[in-house]
Amino acid sequence: MRRFLIAGNWKMNGGPYDAAELLQGLKEQKAEVDENVDVLVCPPFVSIGMASEILHDTDIQVGGQNLHFEENGAFTGEISGSMLVESGCNYVIIGHSERRQYFGETDETVNKRVKKAIEHKLAPVVCVGESLAQRKKDEHFDLVKNQVKAALFGLSEDDAMDVVIAYEPIWAIGTGETASPEQAQEMHKHIRDVLAELYSQDVADGINILYGGSMKPANAEELLSQPDVDGGLIGGASLDAGSFSEIITIAEDLS
């Protein structure tokens, strides 16, 4: 049985001062989490160490928002897998649509980053998803299939079991729009079928697939109730301790 994973992607929000305040509020509300639910926060790099320190005695885990595929060197502005591990991370987001759109991330570099994350025993949260134009052209299923295949290229079954897939309909990120529960389930089922083709049904059934398009307390229950939606990669709602805690509670009630 897959455990729900409720992950907060803070994006470029929450320097150390604001992050500490938010995390203290979250800690007060959700220091202990149901055994069938995992909780993750991914603050900006400058706040990761402090987040790990604040949350060390809770059930809440910490992750990064990106990592470089080289171990060290002349890569100004980048961060390595070993740095994330030393800072207390267990997860790292890879290939978010904003990284692809604004910073030139490609399927090839996503794959290289996934392999580096696994090398450091960081669970990669691999983001896939289509734009509105691609959906209107009926290209979304093929696009997402190709993104999944490219991200996992060269990974063994054991390595694939450490991966989390996050489906993010790009047209629903930061827009207030949300894929309907039926649309989310349809794509999540498609992704699981792709995983079964690449590996086996058993492997596919063991991999968490998160919904990453404007999940919030008002729609979390209907999204999380879908059989192939295993949690959420949450943006705006994760920046409010009350809202994020409410989504965690909904997942606990459904688990």
Secondary structure, DSSP 4 states (H G I P E B T S, - for coil): -PPEEEEEE--S---HHHHHHHHHHHHHHHSS--TTEEEEEE--HHHHHHHHHHHTTSSEEEEES---SSSSSS-TT---HHHHHHTT-SEEEES-HHHHHHH---HHHHHHHHHHHHHTTPEEEEEE---HHHHHTT-HHHHHHHHHHHHTTT--HHHHTT-EEEE--GGGSSSS----HHHHHHHHHHHHHHHHHHS-HHHHHHS-EEE-S---HHHHHHHHTSTT--EEEESGGGGSHHHHHHHHHHHHHH-
